[in-house]
Amino acid sequence: MLWSVVALVVVALVAVLVAVDAARRDRAYQQAVTVPGLLTPVDGPVHVRWRAPAKPGPGTVLVADDTVVVVTQDSQGRHLTGYEAGSGAQRWTARVTPAQAGAQDVPVQCPSWREGRVDSLVVCVTGLIEPVYVDGEEVTAGLRILAFDAVTGQELGAWTRLGTLTGFGRVGDDVVVAVTEPDGQTAVERRDGRTGDVRWSYRSHERLASALAIERTTMELTDRVAVVRGAQIAVLRLADGSVLHDEGRGRALALLPYRDGYAAWTPAGSGRLYDGAGDEGPAIPAVPSRLDIDDDSAPDVVVVSTGLAIRALEAATGEELWSLGLRATPRAVVGTTLLASDGGRYAAYDVRTGAPLWSDASDAPDWPPLTDGSLVLTAAQDDGVTTLTARGLRDGAQRWQVDLPRQVTQLAAVGGLLVGRTADGIVVLGA
């Protein structure tokens, strides 16, 4: 009788543990598909699940819902091809740009912030292939945006924006595009990805007069803020186009988007944080580090790098929490753990105390951080063979190790998937 009771208790305990683990995995999966740069849970040694041809370069691989969309090219032009994420089964292909003998190669990019996963709308950007005539004049500068359904490949819309391109990015199902107009003004617009309908627009008061100045214009986006360096330096809130900062290019000023707001710094050494309303925050010694991953597990901490040290500051006051004399680059904050790299050699620290957790001194390729929030994947190279090691995020203890195929030249997290690049395509890896 006693053994029967014990057996029932054991069965019940196992069932509870299984349920708890399933709930943990579900939370980890949901976090991975919403936090750009995180991997979905990596349960064991990974292997190549499927391969596909793909053009190299940024924006040529996109995960839209459960479809992996890649940009390819053949004698007929450039295409998009959609594959089922789990199996690699091809779902559809669609031509984006035709081949033109002697024409300049026009790239196709399907953007998402930090290569995060998007919903079932695929939005891609390419340049103008043929001139557009406006008031009888030929215009060749501009971009063309096309929208597709991720499951079927059906084209859902297409539109054109004329002007010399400064930058573009995707926010939700919209596209934020910045161009220099023919009169030298900088224009920034948030437009519906399918129709091109304008949600909001910004136009600079000043104008650029030289081709060199136009070439140096840029736009940097997060999912909430844009910093535009055009005829004027402007910080725009993406939700409604509100101008948080706007001034001429004359001042030597470093500006970058940061969380809900932005950060500013001058060569004199004075820096400051600003919130999502543009209100002044605490003084800081340097602009915050550009992290590949930030899961918002330490919103009260700001990490900066001075080149000689990594420092952590209290977000509300700017007061220093800790400082380490490191030349490494802060790369990610995940689960209150700071991952920093020196080349490809990674080390982990507690982001609130600066306490060292572990480090890996192996010769390694300089790849972006690879973590699912529980494990960190570090790479080491020896005699042309790259070995991937899974370590505990906090303890650094080895969980498993595998050799990668020699054709893989880089690994990155794309839409939560572990994607390797080869000379002519991609490989999707999983357990």
ABEGO torsion letter per residue (X at the ends): XAAAAAAAAAAAAAAAAAAAAAAAAAAAAAAAAABBGBBBBBABBBBBABBBBBBBEBGABBBBEABBBBBBBBAAEBBBBBBBAAAGBBABBBBABBBBBGBBBBBBBBBBBGGBBBBABBBBBBBBABBBBBGGBBBABEBBBBBBBAAAGBBAEBBBBBEBBAEBBBBEABBBBBBBBAAGBBBBBBBBAAAGBBABBBBBABBBABAAAAAABBBBBBAABBBBBBABBBBBBAAAGBBABBBBAABBBBBBBBEABBBBBBAAGBBBBBBAAGBBBBBBABBBBBBABBAGABAABBBBBAGABBBBBBAAAGBBABBBBBABBBABBBGGBBBBBBEABBBBBBAAAGBBABBBABBBBBBBBBBAGABBBBBBBBGGBBBBBBBBAAAGBBABBBBBBAABABBBBBGGBBBBBBAABBBBBBX
